[in-house]
Amino acid sequence: STSIVDITSTGSTLRANRLKVLEDGIILRSQACLVSARRSHTSRRVEEIAARIRAGLEI
């Protein structure tokens, strides 16, 4: 394996296995999309979900 993901608090697992922390701390860059049918855009429920997502992302 070229990479291992682990949650550490003391660092003892890292030391014991001669591992190192990634400099930028990024494991994976990803992106999510909300997709709906065109006719669903008029649906109040879809708009409510989209509004909640926007609020959570502070868009």
PDBQT receptor file of N, H, CA, C and O in Angstrom, charges set to zero:
ATOM      1  N   SER A   1       0.837  -1.185   0.000  1.00  0.00    +0.000 N 
ATOM      2  CA  SER A   1       0.000   0.000   0.000  1.00  0.00    +0.000 C 
ATOM      3  C   SER A   1       0.879   1.244   0.000  1.00  0.00    +0.000 C 
ATOM      4  O   SER A   1       1.911   1.282   0.670  1.00  0.00    +0.000 OA
ATOM      5  N   THR A   2       0.473   2.250  -0.744  1.00  0.00    +0.000 N 
ATOM      6  H   THR A   2      -0.366   2.220  -1.288  1.00  0.00    +0.000 HD
ATOM      7  CA  THR A   2       1.239   3.490  -0.785  1.00  0.00    +0.000 C 
ATOM      8  C   THR A   2       0.762   4.498   0.249  1.00  0.00    +0.000 C 
ATOM      9  O   THR A   2       1.489   5.429   0.594  1.00  0.00    +0.000 OA
ATOM     10  N   SER A   3      -0.456   4.314   0.744  1.00  0.00    +0.000 N 
ATOM     11  H   SER A   3      -1.047   3.558   0.464  1.00  0.00    +0.000 HD
ATOM     12  CA  SER A   3      -1.017   5.246   1.732  1.00  0.00    +0.000 C 
ATOM     13  C   SER A   3      -1.864   4.503   2.748  1.00  0.00    +0.000 C 
ATOM     14  O   SER A   3      -2.479   3.477   2.458  1.00  0.00    +0.000 OA
ATOM     15  N   ILE A   4      -1.871   5.055   3.937  1.00  0.00    +0.000 N 
ATOM     16  H   ILE A   4      -1.372   5.889   4.172  1.00  0.00    +0.000 HD
ATOM     17  CA  ILE A   4      -2.707   4.527   5.009  1.00  0.00    +0.000 C 
ATOM     18  C   ILE A   4      -3.405   5.706   5.655  1.00  0.00    +0.000 C 
ATOM     19  O   ILE A   4      -2.786   6.744   5.888  1.00  0.00    +0.000 OA
ATOM     20  N   VAL A   5      -4.689   5.557   5.946  1.00  0.00    +0.000 N 
ATOM     21  H   VAL A   5      -5.192   4.713   5.756  1.00  0.00    +0.000 HD
ATOM     22  CA  VAL A   5      -5.438   6.598   6.638  1.00  0.00    +0.000 C 
ATOM     23  C   VAL A   5      -5.677   6.124   8.057  1.00  0.00    +0.000 C 
ATOM     24  O   VAL A   5      -6.161   5.016   8.288  1.00  0.00    +0.000 OA
ATOM     25  N   ASP A   6      -5.328   6.988   9.010  1.00  0.00    +0.000 N 
ATOM     26  H   ASP A   6      -4.935   7.888   8.823  1.00  0.00    +0.000 HD
ATOM     27  CA  ASP A   6      -5.485   6.627  10.409  1.00  0.00    +0.000 C 
ATOM     28  C   ASP A   6      -5.760   7.885  11.215  1.00  0.00    +0.000 C 
ATOM     29  O   ASP A   6      -5.308   8.972  10.855  1.00  0.00    +0.000 OA
ATOM     30  N   ILE A   7      -6.486   7.739  12.284  1.00  0.00    +0.000 N 
ATOM     31  H   ILE A   7      -6.853   6.856  12.576  1.00  0.00    +0.000 HD
ATOM     32  CA  ILE A   7      -6.712   8.847  13.205  1.00  0.00    +0.000 C 
ATOM     33  C   ILE A   7      -5.710   8.668  14.339  1.00  0.00    +0.000 C 
ATOM     34  O   ILE A   7      -5.658   7.618  14.979  1.00  0.00    +0.000 OA
ATOM     35  N   THR A   8      -4.928   9.692  14.573  1.00  0.00    +0.000 N 
ATOM     36  H   THR A   8      -4.970  10.545  14.054  1.00  0.00    +0.000 HD
ATOM     37  CA  THR A   8      -3.914   9.580  15.625  1.00  0.00    +0.000 C 
ATOM     38  C   THR A   8      -4.119  10.652  16.679  1.00  0.00    +0.000 C 
ATOM     39  O   THR A   8      -4.587  11.755  16.395  1.00  0.00    +0.000 OA
ATOM     40  N   SER A   9      -3.763  10.305  17.880  1.00  0.00    +0.000 N 
ATOM     41  H   SER A   9      -3.383   9.409  18.111  1.00  0.00    +0.000 HD
ATOM     42  CA  SER A   9      -3.796  11.317  18.937  1.00  0.00    +0.000 C 
ATOM     43  C   SER A   9      -2.427  11.423  19.600  1.00  0.00    +0.000 C 
ATOM     44  O   SER A   9      -2.011  12.510  20.001  1.00  0.00    +0.000 OA
ATOM     45  N   THR A  10      -1.733  10.305  19.715  1.00  0.00    +0.000 N 
ATOM     46  H   THR A  10      -2.071   9.422  19.389  1.00  0.00    +0.000 HD
ATOM     47  CA  THR A  10      -0.408  10.355  20.353  1.00  0.00    +0.000 C 
ATOM     48  C   THR A  10       0.727  10.252  19.345  1.00  0.00    +0.000 C 
ATOM     49  O   THR A  10       1.847  10.677  19.629  1.00  0.00    +0.000 OA
ATOM     50  N   GLY A  11       0.450   9.694  18.175  1.00  0.00    +0.000 N 
ATOM     51  H   GLY A  11      -0.459   9.349  17.944  1.00  0.00    +0.000 HD
ATOM     52  CA  GLY A  11       1.500   9.526  17.179  1.00  0.00    +0.000 C 
ATOM     53  C   GLY A  11       2.278   8.233  17.331  1.00  0.00    +0.000 C 
ATOM     54  O   GLY A  11       3.205   7.981  16.562  1.00  0.00    +0.000 OA
ATOM     55  N   SER A  12       1.919   7.404  18.312  1.00  0.00    +0.000 N 
ATOM     56  H   SER A  12       1.166   7.610  18.936  1.00  0.00    +0.000 HD
ATOM     57  CA  SER A  12       2.684   6.172  18.549  1.00  0.00    +0.000 C 
ATOM     58  C   SER A  12       2.556   5.191  17.380  1.00  0.00    +0.000 C 
ATOM     59  O   SER A  12       3.519   4.496  17.056  1.00  0.00    +0.000 OA
ATOM     60  N   THR A  13       1.378   5.125  16.739  1.00  0.00    +0.000 N 
ATOM     61  H   THR A  13       0.595   5.690  17.001  1.00  0.00    +0.000 HD
ATOM     62  CA  THR A  13       1.207   4.235  15.577  1.00  0.00    +0.000 C 
ATOM     63  C   THR A  13       2.093   4.705  14.431  1.00  0.00    +0.000 C 
ATOM     64  O   THR A  13       2.705   3.894  13.737  1.00  0.00    +0.000 OA
ATOM     65  N   LEU A  14       2.157   6.014  14.236  1.00  0.00    +0.000 N 
ATOM     66  H   LEU A  14       1.659   6.674  14.799  1.00  0.00    +0.000 HD
ATOM     67  CA  LEU A  14       3.024   6.554  13.184  1.00  0.00    +0.000 C 
ATOM     68  C   LEU A  14       4.476   6.167  13.439  1.00  0.00    +0.000 C 
ATOM     69  O   LEU A  14       5.155   5.664  12.543  1.00  0.00    +0.000 OA
ATOM     70  N   ARG A  15       4.945   6.398  14.638  1.00  0.00    +0.000 N 
ATOM     71  H   ARG A  15       4.394   6.806  15.365  1.00  0.00    +0.000 HD
ATOM     72  CA  ARG A  15       6.339   6.077  14.975  1.00  0.00    +0.000 C 
ATOM     73  C   ARG A  15       6.612   4.579  14.856  1.00  0.00    +0.000 C 
ATOM     74  O   ARG A  15       7.639   4.178  14.308  1.00  0.00    +0.000 OA
ATOM     75  N   ALA A  16       5.705   3.757  15.363  1.00  0.00    +0.000 N 
ATOM     76  H   ALA A  16       4.871   4.083  15.808  1.00  0.00    +0.000 HD
ATOM     77  CA  ALA A  16       5.909   2.308  15.366  1.00  0.00    +0.000 C 
ATOM     78  C   ALA A  16       6.004   1.742  13.953  1.00  0.00    +0.000 C 
ATOM     79  O   ALA A  16       6.691   0.746  13.725  1.00  0.00    +0.000 OA
ATOM     80  N   ASN A  17       5.314   2.380  13.001  1.00  0.00    +0.000 N 
ATOM     81  H   ASN A  17       4.756   3.190  13.186  1.00  0.00    +0.000 HD
ATOM     82  CA  ASN A  17       5.297   1.884  11.624  1.00  0.00    +0.000 C 
ATOM     83  C   ASN A  17       6.096   2.753  10.664  1.00  0.00    +0.000 C 
ATOM     84  O   ASN A  17       6.013   2.596   9.446  1.00  0.00    +0.000 OA
ATOM     85  N   ARG A  18       6.867   3.668  11.229  1.00  0.00    +0.000 N 
ATOM     86  H   ARG A  18       6.934   3.796  12.218  1.00  0.00    +0.000 HD
ATOM     87  CA  ARG A  18       7.718   4.582  10.441  1.00  0.00    +0.000 C 
ATOM     88  C   ARG A  18       6.906   5.303   9.356  1.00  0.00    +0.000 C 
ATOM     89  O   ARG A  18       7.317   5.381   8.198  1.00  0.00    +0.000 OA
ATOM     90  N   LEU A  19       5.753   5.821   9.760  1.00  0.00    +0.000 N 
ATOM     91  H   LEU A  19       5.418   5.758  10.700  1.00  0.00    +0.000 HD
ATOM     92  CA  LEU A  19       4.874   6.549   8.840  1.00  0.00    +0.000 C 
ATOM     93  C   LEU A  19       5.055   8.048   9.041  1.00  0.00    +0.000 C 
ATOM     94  O   LEU A  19       5.635   8.490  10.033  1.00  0.00    +0.000 OA
ATOM     95  N   LYS A  20       4.555   8.811   8.097  1.00  0.00    +0.000 N 
ATOM     96  H   LYS A  20       4.083   8.452   7.292  1.00  0.00    +0.000 HD
ATOM     97  CA  LYS A  20       4.632  10.268   8.225  1.00  0.00    +0.000 C 
ATOM     98  C   LYS A  20       3.297  10.887   7.824  1.00  0.00    +0.000 C 
ATOM     99  O   LYS A  20       2.527  10.299   7.065  1.00  0.00    +0.000 OA
ATOM    100  N   VAL A  21       3.043  12.067   8.339  1.00  0.00    +0.000 N 
ATOM    101  H   VAL A  21       3.669  12.545   8.955  1.00  0.00    +0.000 HD
ATOM    102  CA  VAL A  21       1.824  12.811   8.038  1.00  0.00    +0.000 C 
ATOM    103  C   VAL A  21       2.028  13.553   6.721  1.00  0.00    +0.000 C 
ATOM    104  O   VAL A  21       3.097  14.117   6.486  1.00  0.00    +0.000 OA
ATOM    105  N   LEU A  22       1.017  13.556   5.867  1.00  0.00    +0.000 N 
ATOM    106  H   LEU A  22       0.148  13.098   6.058  1.00  0.00    +0.000 HD
ATOM    107  CA  LEU A  22       1.101  14.308   4.614  1.00  0.00    +0.000 C 
ATOM    108  C   LEU A  22       1.251  15.790   4.917  1.00  0.00    +0.000 C 
ATOM    109  O   LEU A  22       0.619  16.303   5.840  1.00  0.00    +0.000 OA
ATOM    110  N   GLU A  23       2.079  16.479   4.150  1.00  0.00    +0.000 N 
ATOM    111  H   GLU A  23       2.593  16.063   3.400  1.00  0.00    +0.000 HD
ATOM    112  CA  GLU A  23       2.326  17.898   4.398  1.00  0.00    +0.000 C 
ATOM    113  C   GLU A  23       1.055  18.727   4.320  1.00  0.00    +0.000 C 
ATOM    114  O   GLU A  23       0.796  19.551   5.196  1.00  0.00    +0.000 OA
ATOM    115  N   ASP A  24       0.254  18.514   3.271  1.00  0.00    +0.000 N 
ATOM    116  H   ASP A  24       0.463  17.845   2.559  1.00  0.00    +0.000 HD
ATOM    117  CA  ASP A  24      -0.957  19.323   3.118  1.00  0.00    +0.000 C 
ATOM    118  C   ASP A  24      -2.151  18.712   3.839  1.00  0.00    +0.000 C 
ATOM    119  O   ASP A  24      -3.192  19.358   3.956  1.00  0.00    +0.000 OA
ATOM    120  N   GLY A  25      -2.024  17.481   4.324  1.00  0.00    +0.000 N 
ATOM    121  H   GLY A  25      -1.179  16.955   4.229  1.00  0.00    +0.000 HD
ATOM    122  CA  GLY A  25      -3.100  16.837   5.063  1.00  0.00    +0.000 C 
ATOM    123  C   GLY A  25      -4.287  16.416   4.211  1.00  0.00    +0.000 C 
ATOM    124  O   GLY A  25      -5.298  15.960   4.746  1.00  0.00    +0.000 OA
ATOM    125  N   ILE A  26      -4.182  16.561   2.894  1.00  0.00    +0.000 N 
ATOM    126  H   ILE A  26      -3.361  16.931   2.460  1.00  0.00    +0.000 HD
ATOM    127  CA  ILE A  26      -5.291  16.228   1.998  1.00  0.00    +0.000 C 
ATOM    128  C   ILE A  26      -5.142  14.792   1.507  1.00  0.00    +0.000 C 
ATOM    129  O   ILE A  26      -4.104  14.406   0.970  1.00  0.00    +0.000 OA
ATOM    130  N   ILE A  27      -6.199  14.015   1.702  1.00  0.00    +0.000 N 
ATOM    131  H   ILE A  27      -7.042  14.329   2.139  1.00  0.00    +0.000 HD
ATOM    132  CA  ILE A  27      -6.204  12.633   1.252  1.00  0.00    +0.000 C 
ATOM    133  C   ILE A  27      -6.819  12.531  -0.135  1.00  0.00    +0.000 C 
ATOM    134  O   ILE A  27      -6.298  11.835  -1.006  1.00  0.00    +0.000 OA
ATOM    135  N   LEU A  28      -7.935  13.234  -0.334  1.00  0.00    +0.000 N 
ATOM    136  H   LEU A  28      -8.358  13.800   0.373  1.00  0.00    +0.000 HD
ATOM    137  CA  LEU A  28      -8.666  13.154  -1.590  1.00  0.00    +0.000 C 
ATOM    138  C   LEU A  28      -9.434  14.440  -1.821  1.00  0.00    +0.000 C 
ATOM    139  O   LEU A  28     -10.111  14.934  -0.920  1.00  0.00    +0.000 OA
ATOM    140  N   ARG A  29      -9.335  14.975  -2.998  1.00  0.00    +0.000 N 
ATOM    141  H   ARG A  29      -8.784  14.574  -3.731  1.00  0.00    +0.000 HD
ATOM    142  CA  ARG A  29     -10.149  16.128  -3.372  1.00  0.00    +0.000 C 
ATOM    143  C   ARG A  29     -11.373  15.602  -4.116  1.00  0.00    +0.000 C 
ATOM    144  O   ARG A  29     -11.250  14.769  -5.014  1.00  0.00    +0.000 OA
ATOM    145  N   SER A  30     -12.551  16.091  -3.741  1.00  0.00    +0.000 N 
ATOM    146  H   SER A  30     -12.651  16.768  -3.011  1.00  0.00    +0.000 HD
ATOM    147  CA  SER A  30     -13.768  15.624  -4.386  1.00  0.00    +0.000 C 
ATOM    148  C   SER A  30     -14.780  16.757  -4.502  1.00  0.00    +0.000 C 
ATOM    149  O   SER A  30     -14.589  17.844  -3.956  1.00  0.00    +0.000 OA
ATOM    150  N   GLN A  31     -15.840  16.482  -5.212  1.00  0.00    +0.000 N 
ATOM    151  H   GLN A  31     -15.995  15.599  -5.655  1.00  0.00    +0.000 HD
ATOM    152  CA  GLN A  31     -16.888  17.465  -5.446  1.00  0.00    +0.000 C 
ATOM    153  C   GLN A  31     -18.220  16.733  -5.522  1.00  0.00    +0.000 C 
ATOM    154  O   GLN A  31     -18.294  15.614  -6.030  1.00  0.00    +0.000 OA
ATOM    155  N   ALA A  32     -19.270  17.367  -5.018  1.00  0.00    +0.000 N 
ATOM    156  H   ALA A  32     -19.210  18.276  -4.605  1.00  0.00    +0.000 HD
ATOM    157  CA  ALA A  32     -20.599  16.771  -5.057  1.00  0.00    +0.000 C 
ATOM    158  C   ALA A  32     -21.534  17.628  -5.901  1.00  0.00    +0.000 C 
ATOM    159  O   ALA A  32     -21.364  18.844  -5.985  1.00  0.00    +0.000 OA
ATOM    160  N   CYS A  33     -22.515  16.997  -6.522  1.00  0.00    +0.000 N 
ATOM    161  H   CYS A  33     -22.654  16.009  -6.454  1.00  0.00    +0.000 HD
ATOM    162  CA  CYS A  33     -23.497  17.711  -7.342  1.00  0.00    +0.000 C 
ATOM    163  C   CYS A  33     -24.895  17.237  -6.961  1.00  0.00    +0.000 C 
ATOM    164  O   CYS A  33     -25.123  16.051  -6.720  1.00  0.00    +0.000 OA
ATOM    165  N   LEU A  34     -25.828  18.190  -6.912  1.00  0.00    +0.000 N 
ATOM    166  H   LEU A  34     -25.643  19.153  -7.108  1.00  0.00    +0.000 HD
ATOM    167  CA  LEU A  34     -27.233  17.854  -6.712  1.00  0.00    +0.000 C 
ATOM    168  C   LEU A  34     -27.877  17.845  -8.088  1.00  0.00    +0.000 C 
ATOM    169  O   LEU A  34     -27.829  18.845  -8.804  1.00  0.00    +0.000 OA
ATOM    170  N   VAL A  35     -28.473  16.734  -8.457  1.00  0.00    +0.000 N 
ATOM    171  H   VAL A  35     -28.512  15.921  -7.875  1.00  0.00    +0.000 HD
ATOM    172  CA  VAL A  35     -29.073  16.582  -9.775  1.00  0.00    +0.000 C 
ATOM    173  C   VAL A  35     -30.550  16.251  -9.600  1.00  0.00    +0.000 C 
ATOM    174  O   VAL A  35     -30.926  15.431  -8.762  1.00  0.00    +0.000 OA
ATOM    175  N   SER A  36     -31.378  16.907 -10.411  1.00  0.00    +0.000 N 
ATOM    176  H   SER A  36     -31.073  17.573 -11.092  1.00  0.00    +0.000 HD
ATOM    177  CA  SER A  36     -32.810  16.601 -10.374  1.00  0.00    +0.000 C 
ATOM    178  C   SER A  36     -33.376  16.703 -11.781  1.00  0.00    +0.000 C 
ATOM    179  O   SER A  36     -32.783  17.328 -12.660  1.00  0.00    +0.000 OA
ATOM    180  N   ALA A  37     -34.524  16.082 -11.979  1.00  0.00    +0.000 N 
ATOM    181  H   ALA A  37     -35.006  15.574 -11.265  1.00  0.00    +0.000 HD
ATOM    182  CA  ALA A  37     -35.201  16.173 -13.272  1.00  0.00    +0.000 C 
ATOM    183  C   ALA A  37     -35.685  17.606 -13.479  1.00  0.00    +0.000 C 
ATOM    184  O   ALA A  37     -35.997  18.297 -12.509  1.00  0.00    +0.000 OA
ATOM    185  N   ARG A  38     -35.750  18.054 -14.710  1.00  0.00    +0.000 N 
ATOM    186  H   ARG A  38     -35.497  17.493 -15.499  1.00  0.00    +0.000 HD
ATOM    187  CA  ARG A  38     -36.184  19.423 -15.009  1.00  0.00    +0.000 C 
ATOM    188  C   ARG A  38     -37.535  19.744 -14.388  1.00  0.00    +0.000 C 
ATOM    189  O   ARG A  38     -37.728  20.829 -13.839  1.00  0.00    +0.000 OA
ATOM    190  N   ARG A  39     -38.450  18.822 -14.471  1.00  0.00    +0.000 N 
ATOM    191  H   ARG A  39     -38.293  17.941 -14.917  1.00  0.00    +0.000 HD
ATOM    192  CA  ARG A  39     -39.784  19.100 -13.928  1.00  0.00    +0.000 C 
ATOM    193  C   ARG A  39     -39.769  19.173 -12.401  1.00  0.00    +0.000 C 
ATOM    194  O   ARG A  39     -40.700  19.708 -11.798  1.00  0.00    +0.000 OA
ATOM    195  N   SER A  40     -38.732  18.646 -11.780  1.00  0.00    +0.000 N 
ATOM    196  H   SER A  40     -37.976  18.212 -12.270  1.00  0.00    +0.000 HD
ATOM    197  CA  SER A  40     -38.632  18.680 -10.320  1.00  0.00    +0.000 C 
ATOM    198  C   SER A  40     -38.248  20.062  -9.789  1.00  0.00    +0.000 C 
ATOM    199  O   SER A  40     -38.445  20.346  -8.607  1.00  0.00    +0.000 OA
ATOM    200  N   HIS A  41     -37.707  20.914 -10.643  1.00  0.00    +0.000 N 
ATOM    201  H   HIS A  41     -37.546  20.683 -11.603  1.00  0.00    +0.000 HD
ATOM    202  CA  HIS A  41     -37.281  22.241 -10.191  1.00  0.00    +0.000 C 
ATOM    203  C   HIS A  41     -38.453  23.047  -9.639  1.00  0.00    +0.000 C 
ATOM    204  O   HIS A  41     -38.256  23.968  -8.847  1.00  0.00    +0.000 OA
ATOM    205  N   THR A  42     -39.648  22.712 -10.047  1.00  0.00    +0.000 N 
ATOM    206  H   THR A  42     -39.809  21.964 -10.691  1.00  0.00    +0.000 HD
ATOM    207  CA  THR A  42     -40.817  23.406  -9.525  1.00  0.00    +0.000 C 
ATOM    208  C   THR A  42     -41.303  22.763  -8.230  1.00  0.00    +0.000 C 
ATOM    209  O   THR A  42     -42.194  23.289  -7.564  1.00  0.00    +0.000 OA
ATOM    210  N   SER A  43     -40.721  21.640  -7.884  1.00  0.00    +0.000 N 
ATOM    211  H   SER A  43     -39.997  21.212  -8.425  1.00  0.00    +0.000 HD
ATOM    212  CA  SER A  43     -41.110  20.934  -6.671  1.00  0.00    +0.000 C 
ATOM    213  C   SER A  43     -40.607  21.697  -5.445  1.00  0.00    +0.000 C 
ATOM    214  O   SER A  43     -39.425  22.027  -5.349  1.00  0.00    +0.000 OA
ATOM    215  N   ARG A  44     -41.497  21.967  -4.532  1.00  0.00    +0.000 N 
ATOM    216  H   ARG A  44     -42.457  21.700  -4.610  1.00  0.00    +0.000 HD
ATOM    217  CA  ARG A  44     -41.139  22.682  -3.304  1.00  0.00    +0.000 C 
ATOM    218  C   ARG A  44     -40.101  21.897  -2.505  1.00  0.00    +0.000 C 
ATOM    219  O   ARG A  44     -39.200  22.487  -1.909  1.00  0.00    +0.000 OA
ATOM    220  N   ARG A  45     -40.221  20.601  -2.490  1.00  0.00    +0.000 N 
ATOM    221  H   ARG A  45     -40.953  20.122  -2.974  1.00  0.00    +0.000 HD
ATOM    222  CA  ARG A  45     -39.286  19.758  -1.723  1.00  0.00    +0.000 C 
ATOM    223  C   ARG A  45     -37.865  19.869  -2.268  1.00  0.00    +0.000 C 
ATOM    224  O   ARG A  45     -36.912  19.982  -1.497  1.00  0.00    +0.000 OA
ATOM    225  N   VAL A  46     -37.720  19.838  -3.584  1.00  0.00    +0.000 N 
ATOM    226  H   VAL A  46     -38.494  19.746  -4.210  1.00  0.00    +0.000 HD
ATOM    227  CA  VAL A  46     -36.390  19.962  -4.191  1.00  0.00    +0.000 C 
ATOM    228  C   VAL A  46     -35.792  21.322  -3.859  1.00  0.00    +0.000 C 
ATOM    229  O   VAL A  46     -34.612  21.412  -3.520  1.00  0.00    +0.000 OA
ATOM    230  N   GLU A  47     -36.588  22.376  -3.952  1.00  0.00    +0.000 N 
ATOM    231  H   GLU A  47     -37.546  22.303  -4.228  1.00  0.00    +0.000 HD
ATOM    232  CA  GLU A  47     -36.105  23.715  -3.628  1.00  0.00    +0.000 C 
ATOM    233  C   GLU A  47     -35.705  23.822  -2.160  1.00  0.00    +0.000 C 
ATOM    234  O   GLU A  47     -34.732  24.499  -1.825  1.00  0.00    +0.000 OA
ATOM    235  N   GLU A  48     -36.455  23.154  -1.288  1.00  0.00    +0.000 N 
ATOM    236  H   GLU A  48     -37.245  22.605  -1.560  1.00  0.00    +0.000 HD
ATOM    237  CA  GLU A  48     -36.136  23.163   0.138  1.00  0.00    +0.000 C 
ATOM    238  C   GLU A  48     -34.796  22.478   0.399  1.00  0.00    +0.000 C 
ATOM    239  O   GLU A  48     -33.978  22.975   1.173  1.00  0.00    +0.000 OA
ATOM    240  N   ILE A  49     -34.581  21.357  -0.239  1.00  0.00    +0.000 N 
ATOM    241  H   ILE A  49     -35.245  20.953  -0.868  1.00  0.00    +0.000 HD
ATOM    242  CA  ILE A  49     -33.309  20.630  -0.085  1.00  0.00    +0.000 C 
ATOM    243  C   ILE A  49     -32.152  21.483  -0.597  1.00  0.00    +0.000 C 
ATOM    244  O   ILE A  49     -31.118  21.597   0.061  1.00  0.00    +0.000 OA
ATOM    245  N   ALA A  50     -32.331  22.080  -1.771  1.00  0.00    +0.000 N 
ATOM    246  H   ALA A  50     -33.171  21.988  -2.306  1.00  0.00    +0.000 HD
ATOM    247  CA  ALA A  50     -31.281  22.923  -2.339  1.00  0.00    +0.000 C 
ATOM    248  C   ALA A  50     -30.977  24.112  -1.420  1.00  0.00    +0.000 C 
ATOM    249  O   ALA A  50     -29.813  24.472  -1.242  1.00  0.00    +0.000 OA
ATOM    250  N   ALA A  51     -31.995  24.713  -0.846  1.00  0.00    +0.000 N 
ATOM    251  H   ALA A  51     -32.941  24.421  -0.990  1.00  0.00    +0.000 HD
ATOM    252  CA  ALA A  51     -31.801  25.846   0.066  1.00  0.00    +0.000 C 
ATOM    253  C   ALA A  51     -31.023  25.427   1.311  1.00  0.00    +0.000 C 
ATOM    254  O   ALA A  51     -30.164  26.169   1.789  1.00  0.00    +0.000 OA
ATOM    255  N   ARG A  52     -31.321  24.248   1.832  1.00  0.00    +0.000 N 
ATOM    256  H   ARG A  52     -32.018  23.645   1.445  1.00  0.00    +0.000 HD
ATOM    257  CA  ARG A  52     -30.592  23.749   3.009  1.00  0.00    +0.000 C 
ATOM    258  C   ARG A  52     -29.120  23.493   2.681  1.00  0.00    +0.000 C 
ATOM    259  O   ARG A  52     -28.237  23.778   3.490  1.00  0.00    +0.000 OA
ATOM    260  N   ILE A  53     -28.871  22.962   1.505  1.00  0.00    +0.000 N 
ATOM    261  H   ILE A  53     -29.588  22.731   0.847  1.00  0.00    +0.000 HD
ATOM    262  CA  ILE A  53     -27.480  22.716   1.089  1.00  0.00    +0.000 C 
ATOM    263  C   ILE A  53     -26.750  24.042   0.950  1.00  0.00    +0.000 C 
ATOM    264  O   ILE A  53     -25.635  24.194   1.450  1.00  0.00    +0.000 OA
ATOM    265  N   ARG A  54     -27.376  25.011   0.266  1.00  0.00    +0.000 N 
ATOM    266  H   ARG A  54     -28.281  24.887  -0.140  1.00  0.00    +0.000 HD
ATOM    267  CA  ARG A  54     -26.749  26.331   0.109  1.00  0.00    +0.000 C 
ATOM    268  C   ARG A  54     -26.453  26.966   1.465  1.00  0.00    +0.000 C 
ATOM    269  O   ARG A  54     -25.383  27.543   1.659  1.00  0.00    +0.000 OA
ATOM    270  N   ALA A  55     -27.383  26.863   2.392  1.00  0.00    +0.000 N 
ATOM    271  H   ALA A  55     -28.252  26.394   2.235  1.00  0.00    +0.000 HD
ATOM    272  CA  ALA A  55     -27.197  27.447   3.722  1.00  0.00    +0.000 C 
ATOM    273  C   ALA A  55     -26.024  26.779   4.452  1.00  0.00    +0.000 C 
ATOM    274  O   ALA A  55     -25.234  27.449   5.118  1.00  0.00    +0.000 OA
ATOM    275  N   GLY A  56     -25.924  25.475   4.322  1.00  0.00    +0.000 N 
ATOM    276  H   GLY A  56     -26.565  24.931   3.782  1.00  0.00    +0.000 HD
ATOM    277  CA  GLY A  56     -24.835  24.752   4.963  1.00  0.00    +0.000 C 
ATOM    278  C   GLY A  56     -23.483  25.073   4.371  1.00  0.00    +0.000 C 
ATOM    279  O   GLY A  56     -22.467  25.013   5.063  1.00  0.00    +0.000 OA
ATOM    280  N   LEU A  57     -23.465  25.414   3.090  1.00  0.00    +0.000 N 
ATOM    281  H   LEU A  57     -24.290  25.462   2.528  1.00  0.00    +0.000 HD
ATOM    282  CA  LEU A  57     -22.217  25.748   2.404  1.00  0.00    +0.000 C 
ATOM    283  C   LEU A  57     -21.929  27.241   2.438  1.00  0.00    +0.000 C 
ATOM    284  O   LEU A  57     -20.873  27.681   1.983  1.00  0.00    +0.000 OA
ATOM    285  N   GLU A  58     -22.854  28.017   2.971  1.00  0.00    +0.000 N 
ATOM    286  H   GLU A  58     -23.712  27.659   3.341  1.00  0.00    +0.000 HD
ATOM    287  CA  GLU A  58     -22.736  29.469   3.030  1.00  0.00    +0.000 C 
ATOM    288  C   GLU A  58     -22.516  30.068   1.648  1.00  0.00    +0.000 C 
ATOM    289  O   GLU A  58     -21.635  30.908   1.462  1.00  0.00    +0.000 OA
ATOM    290  N   ILE A  59     -23.327  29.631   0.669  1.00  0.00    +0.000 N 
ATOM    291  H   ILE A  59     -24.042  28.949   0.820  1.00  0.00    +0.000 HD
ATOM    292  CA  ILE A  59     -23.228  30.144  -0.698  1.00  0.00    +0.000 C 
ATOM    293  C   ILE A  59     -24.116  31.351  -0.839  1.00  0.00    +0.000 C 
ATOM    294  O   ILE A  59     -24.186  31.944  -1.916  1.00  0.00    +0.000 OA
TER     295      ILE A  59
